[in-house]
Amino acid sequence: MSTVNGEVIPVGLERAHALDAAYYFGDATLELELKSVFGASWQLVAHRAEVAGPGDHVLMDVAGTPVLLLRGTDGALRAFPNVCRHRAGPLVLCSGKGLGNLRCKYHGWLYSQDGRLIAAPEMQGAAGFRVEDVRLPSFKVREWQGLVFVALDDCVPDFDRVYSGITERIAPVDLGAMRFVLRDSWDVACNWKVYIDNFLEGYHVPLVHPALAKVVDYRQYDVELSEWYSLQHSPLQSCDDVYGDGRAYYYFVYPNVMLNVMPGRLQTNRVIPMGPGRCRVEFDWFCALDDAAVARADNDREFTNSVQEEDVDICERVQQGLASGHYRAGRLCPTREAGVWHFHERLRAAYEAGGVGEVGTG
């Protein structure tokens, strides 16, 4: 059953179609998405442990923009384009620790940690040039539950509105108190949306994930929709050695962040387009500090990796099906694919805002 604010089957879902195959291909579509989807949303870029101390910094590509995230000596987190205002040279070459002022690696222009130009070598002969007039543009930064997000566009939705209700829903689980364990990356030969579509429904679980089907209770597997995210959740069963007792919460926050919350554990997934037909999925693993959670961590990773391999295989086969020329946008299952519909409706709005107009047949 799919619910939105207690109502069964939201208006439009009972007649919904998936996106047209054409939107899973092409440089033009990806270029539109980088601007109107990724560039217009909050993007997960780091976790607190990566930028814990003064000078700790992360270099990350966000929607085609090289972004430098930096913890200043004043304790503040700031984000800038990793682009010198002189002639576009890089300010840093990689993520790291102990960064002081920012010196361009091309011509040596020097910036303070808050983005002010301090020195520009040999620019004395440039008429009217003043270092105090030059400053790096900055991006919005928000830290939440130990995760750090950046927004390139000042007009992104309010962060608290996007993530509203998640902390309260999963209580007493405290994501911010978990420690980072490791990162896994998966390169998948499919469009980024194919991978997310697959995540957003449990409809495929009985056929594609037989082991997972024994762990989650498919009969009570529910989908709930909020303004900017969807939630799939289910009681856990017969999985003491993997998850323990409790519930599994699978959050998808538009457009590309997944939060998989199990007793004592968190996996964050960040889905990154690497081209029209490829994507990378970055898995970050977090664990509570209690002995039971730590003891299950290895079993959890082995189990999740096996499920991920099954997802990669089916997503790559779906990409081939979309490319076959024999697919037309299919009807969605109202009771199982509400999350897919919700995601596609958000995409349709973004495409329209980008000037493409109506998409598919939904």
C-alpha positions as CSV (number, residue, x, y, z in Angstrom):
1,M,0.0,0.0,0.0
2,S,1.2,3.5,-0.8
3,T,0.3,6.4,1.5
4,V,0.6,10.1,1.4
5,N,-0.4,11.9,4.6
6,G,-2.6,8.9,5.4
7,E,-4.4,8.9,2.0
8,V,-4.2,5.7,-0.1
9,I,-3.0,6.1,-3.7
10,P,-2.3,9.8,-4.5
11,V,-4.1,11.5,-7.3
12,G,-2.4,10.8,-10.6
13,L,-0.7,7.6,-9.5
14,E,-3.6,5.3,-10.5
15,R,-3.1,6.4,-14.2
16,A,0.7,6.9,-14.1
17,H,3.2,5.9,-16.8
18,A,7.0,5.7,-16.4
19,L,9.3,8.2,-18.1
20,D,9.8,7.7,-21.9
21,A,12.9,5.8,-22.9
22,A,14.3,8.8,-24.7
23,Y,15.1,10.5,-21.3
24,Y,17.6,7.7,-20.4
25,F,19.9,8.6,-23.2
26,G,21.8,11.5,-24.8
27,D,24.2,14.3,-23.9
28,A,21.5,16.9,-24.2
29,T,19.4,15.2,-21.5
30,L,22.3,14.9,-19.2
31,E,23.3,18.5,-19.7
32,L,19.8,19.6,-18.8
33,E,19.9,17.4,-15.7
34,L,23.2,18.7,-14.5
35,K,21.8,22.2,-14.6
36,S,18.1,21.7,-13.6
37,V,18.3,18.7,-11.4
38,F,21.7,18.4,-9.8
39,G,22.6,22.0,-9.9
40,A,19.3,23.0,-8.4
41,S,19.3,20.7,-5.4
42,W,21.2,19.9,-2.2
43,Q,24.0,17.5,-2.9
44,L,25.7,15.2,-0.4
45,V,29.4,15.8,-0.6
46,A,31.0,14.6,2.6
47,H,30.6,13.3,6.1
48,R,31.7,15.1,9.3
49,A,34.8,12.9,9.8
50,E,36.2,14.1,6.5
51,V,36.2,17.7,7.6
52,A,36.5,17.4,11.3
53,G,39.5,19.7,11.9
54,P,40.8,23.1,10.8
55,G,42.1,22.9,7.2
56,D,40.4,19.6,6.4
57,H,39.0,19.8,2.9
58,V,37.2,17.8,0.3
59,L,37.4,18.3,-3.4
60,M,34.2,17.0,-5.1
61,D,32.6,17.3,-8.5
62,V,29.0,18.6,-8.2
63,A,27.0,18.9,-11.4
64,G,30.1,19.4,-13.4
65,T,31.5,22.0,-11.0
66,P,34.7,21.4,-9.0
67,V,33.7,22.2,-5.5
68,L,36.1,22.8,-2.6
69,L,34.6,22.2,0.9
70,L,36.8,23.5,3.7
71,R,36.7,23.6,7.5
72,G,38.2,26.9,8.5
73,T,40.3,27.7,11.5
74,D,37.2,29.4,12.9
75,G,35.4,26.1,12.7
76,A,33.0,27.2,9.9
77,L,32.4,25.0,6.9
78,R,32.6,26.9,3.5
79,A,32.4,25.8,-0.1
80,F,33.8,27.5,-3.1
81,P,34.4,26.7,-6.8
82,N,37.9,25.2,-7.0
83,V,38.5,27.9,-9.6
84,C,40.8,30.9,-9.3
85,R,39.3,34.2,-10.3
86,H,42.4,35.0,-12.4
87,R,42.5,32.4,-15.2
88,A,40.5,29.4,-13.8
89,G,43.5,27.6,-12.2
90,P,42.8,25.1,-9.4
91,L,43.2,26.1,-5.8
92,V,43.7,22.6,-4.5
93,L,44.5,19.4,-6.4
94,C,43.0,16.8,-4.1
95,S,41.2,16.3,-0.7
96,G,43.4,16.5,2.3
97,K,44.2,17.9,5.8
98,G,45.7,21.0,7.3
99,L,45.0,23.5,4.5
100,G,45.8,27.1,5.3
101,N,45.2,29.9,2.8
102,L,44.3,28.9,-0.7
103,R,47.0,29.4,-3.3
104,C,46.2,28.9,-7.0
105,K,48.4,26.2,-8.4
106,Y,48.6,28.0,-11.8
107,H,49.9,31.6,-11.1
108,G,50.0,31.8,-7.3
109,W,47.1,34.1,-6.5
110,L,46.4,33.7,-2.7
111,Y,43.0,33.6,-1.0
112,S,42.0,33.6,2.7
113,Q,39.9,30.7,4.0
114,D,36.8,32.8,3.7
115,G,37.5,33.5,0.0
116,R,39.0,37.0,0.0
117,L,41.9,37.6,-2.3
118,I,45.0,38.4,-0.2
119,A,47.8,38.6,-2.9
120,A,48.1,38.6,-6.6
121,P,51.8,38.4,-7.7
122,E,53.1,41.0,-10.1
123,M,49.7,42.6,-10.7
124,Q,50.9,46.1,-9.8
125,G,50.8,47.3,-13.4
126,A,47.1,46.4,-13.9
127,A,45.3,49.7,-14.0
128,G,42.5,49.9,-11.5
129,F,43.1,46.4,-10.1
130,R,42.7,46.0,-6.3
131,V,43.0,42.7,-4.4
132,E,40.2,43.8,-2.1
133,D,37.7,43.8,-5.0
134,V,38.2,40.1,-5.7
135,R,36.5,37.3,-3.8
136,L,35.7,33.7,-4.5
137,P,32.0,33.0,-5.0
138,S,30.6,30.8,-2.3
139,F,28.0,28.0,-2.2
140,K,25.4,27.1,0.5
141,V,26.6,24.5,3.0
142,R,24.6,22.6,5.5
143,E,25.6,19.9,8.0
144,W,22.8,17.5,9.1
145,Q,23.1,14.3,11.2
146,G,26.9,14.2,10.5
147,L,26.4,14.5,6.7
148,V,27.5,17.6,4.8
149,F,25.6,19.0,1.8
150,V,26.3,21.8,-0.7
151,A,23.9,23.7,-3.0
152,L,25.2,25.5,-6.1
153,D,22.1,27.5,-6.6
154,D,20.9,30.1,-4.0
155,C,17.3,29.3,-5.0
156,V,17.3,25.6,-3.8
157,P,14.5,24.6,-1.6
158,D,15.0,25.2,2.1
159,F,17.1,22.4,3.5
160,D,14.9,21.9,6.6
161,R,11.9,21.5,4.4
162,V,13.6,18.9,2.2
163,Y,14.7,16.7,5.1
164,S,11.7,17.5,7.3
165,G,10.6,14.6,9.6
166,I,13.3,12.1,8.9
167,T,15.1,12.5,12.3
168,E,11.9,12.2,14.2
169,R,10.7,9.2,12.2
170,I,13.7,7.0,12.8
171,A,14.2,7.9,16.5
172,P,15.7,6.7,18.7
173,V,18.3,5.9,16.0
174,D,20.8,8.8,16.0
175,L,22.6,9.0,12.7
176,G,24.9,11.8,13.9
177,A,26.3,9.6,16.6
178,M,27.4,6.9,14.2
179,R,31.0,6.5,13.1
180,F,32.2,6.3,9.5
181,V,33.5,2.8,8.6
182,L,34.3,2.8,4.9
183,R,33.4,3.8,1.3
184,D,32.6,1.4,-1.5
185,S,32.0,2.6,-5.1
186,W,30.2,0.8,-7.9
187,D,30.3,1.7,-11.5
188,V,27.2,0.7,-13.3
189,A,26.5,0.6,-17.1
190,C,23.2,2.3,-16.9
191,N,21.7,5.8,-16.8
192,W,21.7,7.2,-13.3
193,K,17.8,7.3,-13.3
194,V,17.6,3.6,-14.0
195,Y,19.5,2.8,-10.8
196,I,17.3,5.2,-8.8
197,D,14.1,3.8,-10.4
198,N,15.2,0.4,-9.2
199,F,15.9,1.6,-5.7
200,L,12.5,3.2,-5.4
201,E,10.3,0.1,-5.5
202,G,10.2,-3.2,-3.7
203,Y,8.1,-4.7,-6.6
204,H,11.3,-6.5,-7.8
205,V,12.5,-7.8,-4.5
206,P,10.8,-11.3,-4.6
207,L,12.3,-12.1,-8.0
208,V,15.7,-10.3,-8.0
209,H,16.6,-10.5,-4.3
210,P,15.6,-13.9,-2.9
211,A,17.8,-13.5,0.2
212,L,16.6,-9.9,0.9
213,A,13.0,-11.2,0.5
214,K,13.6,-13.4,3.5
215,V,14.8,-10.4,5.6
216,V,12.1,-7.8,4.8
217,D,8.4,-8.5,5.2
218,Y,7.0,-8.0,1.7
219,R,3.4,-8.2,3.0
220,Q,4.1,-5.1,5.2
221,Y,6.4,-3.3,2.8
222,D,5.0,0.2,2.7
223,V,5.8,3.3,0.7
224,E,5.2,6.9,2.0
225,L,5.6,10.1,0.0
226,S,6.7,13.5,1.3
227,E,7.4,16.7,-0.7
228,W,11.0,16.0,-1.5
229,Y,11.5,12.4,-0.5
230,S,10.0,9.0,-0.4
231,L,10.3,6.3,2.3
232,Q,10.1,2.6,1.9
233,H,10.0,0.7,5.2
234,S,9.3,-2.8,6.5
235,P,9.7,-4.9,9.6
236,L,12.8,-7.1,9.7
237,Q,12.5,-10.8,10.1
238,S,14.8,-13.8,10.5
239,C,18.0,-11.6,10.3
240,D,19.6,-11.5,13.7
241,D,23.0,-12.1,12.2
242,V,22.7,-9.3,9.7
243,Y,20.4,-6.5,10.9
244,G,18.9,-7.5,14.3
245,D,15.4,-6.7,15.3
246,G,13.5,-3.6,14.3
247,R,12.6,-2.0,11.0
248,A,14.4,-1.1,7.8
249,Y,14.0,2.4,6.5
250,Y,14.9,3.2,2.9
251,Y,14.8,6.9,2.2
252,F,15.3,8.5,-1.2
253,V,15.8,12.2,-1.1
254,Y,15.5,13.9,-4.5
255,P,17.4,13.8,-6.7
256,N,20.2,11.3,-5.9
257,V,20.6,10.6,-2.1
258,M,19.6,7.4,-0.4
259,L,19.6,6.8,3.3
260,N,19.4,3.1,4.3
261,V,18.7,3.0,8.0
262,M,18.8,-0.3,9.9
263,P,19.2,-1.0,13.6
264,G,22.6,0.4,14.6
265,R,23.7,1.1,11.0
266,L,23.4,3.6,8.2
267,Q,24.4,3.4,4.5
268,T,24.3,6.5,2.4
269,N,24.2,6.1,-1.3
270,R,25.1,9.0,-3.7
271,V,24.3,8.3,-7.3
272,I,26.5,10.2,-9.7
273,P,26.0,10.4,-13.5
274,M,29.3,9.6,-15.3
275,G,27.7,10.0,-18.8
276,P,24.3,9.3,-20.4
277,G,24.7,5.6,-20.0
278,R,26.9,5.2,-16.9
279,C,26.7,6.1,-13.3
280,R,28.7,5.6,-10.1
281,V,27.1,4.7,-6.8
282,E,29.1,5.7,-3.7
283,F,28.2,3.7,-0.6
284,D,29.3,5.2,2.7
285,W,29.0,2.8,5.7
286,F,28.3,4.0,9.2
287,C,28.0,2.0,12.4
288,A,26.8,2.7,16.0
289,L,29.4,2.3,18.7
290,D,27.6,-0.5,20.6
291,D,29.1,-4.0,20.5
292,A,26.1,-5.6,18.8
293,A,26.2,-3.2,15.9
294,V,30.0,-3.5,15.4
295,A,29.7,-7.3,15.5
296,R,27.1,-7.3,12.7
297,A,29.0,-4.8,10.5
298,D,30.9,-7.4,8.4
299,N,27.9,-9.6,7.8
300,D,25.9,-6.5,6.9
301,R,28.5,-5.5,4.3
302,E,28.7,-9.0,2.8
303,F,24.9,-9.2,2.6
304,T,24.5,-5.8,1.1
305,N,27.2,-6.3,-1.5
306,S,25.4,-9.4,-2.7
307,V,22.2,-7.5,-3.0
308,Q,24.0,-4.7,-4.8
309,E,25.5,-7.1,-7.4
310,E,21.9,-8.3,-8.1
311,D,20.8,-4.7,-8.6
312,V,23.7,-3.9,-10.9
313,D,22.9,-6.8,-13.1
314,I,19.2,-6.0,-13.4
315,C,19.8,-2.3,-14.0
316,E,22.3,-3.0,-16.8
317,R,19.8,-5.3,-18.4
318,V,17.1,-2.6,-18.1
319,Q,19.4,-0.1,-19.8
320,Q,19.8,-2.6,-22.7
321,G,16.0,-2.9,-22.8
322,L,15.5,0.8,-23.0
323,A,18.0,1.0,-25.8
324,S,16.3,-1.8,-27.8
325,G,13.8,0.4,-29.5
326,H,11.0,-1.9,-28.3
327,Y,10.0,-0.2,-25.1
328,R,7.2,2.4,-24.7
329,A,6.6,4.0,-21.3
330,G,4.8,1.4,-19.2
331,R,2.1,1.8,-16.6
332,L,3.2,1.9,-13.0
333,C,1.9,-0.3,-10.2
334,P,0.0,2.0,-7.8
335,T,0.6,-0.1,-4.7
336,R,4.3,-0.8,-5.4
337,E,5.7,2.0,-7.5
338,A,4.6,5.2,-5.8
339,G,8.2,6.1,-5.2
340,V,9.0,5.8,-8.9
341,W,6.0,8.0,-9.8
342,H,7.1,10.6,-7.2
343,F,10.6,10.7,-8.6
344,H,9.4,11.0,-12.2
345,E,7.0,13.8,-11.3
346,R,9.9,15.7,-9.7
347,L,11.9,15.1,-12.9
348,R,9.1,16.3,-15.1
349,A,8.9,19.5,-13.2
350,A,12.6,20.0,-13.5
351,Y,12.6,19.3,-17.2
352,E,9.8,21.8,-17.7
353,A,11.6,24.4,-15.7
354,G,14.6,23.8,-17.9
355,G,12.5,24.5,-21.0
356,V,11.9,21.0,-22.3
357,G,8.2,20.9,-21.6
358,E,6.1,17.8,-21.0
359,V,8.0,14.6,-20.7
360,G,6.8,11.1,-21.4
361,T,3.2,10.1,-20.9
362,G,2.8,10.4,-17.1
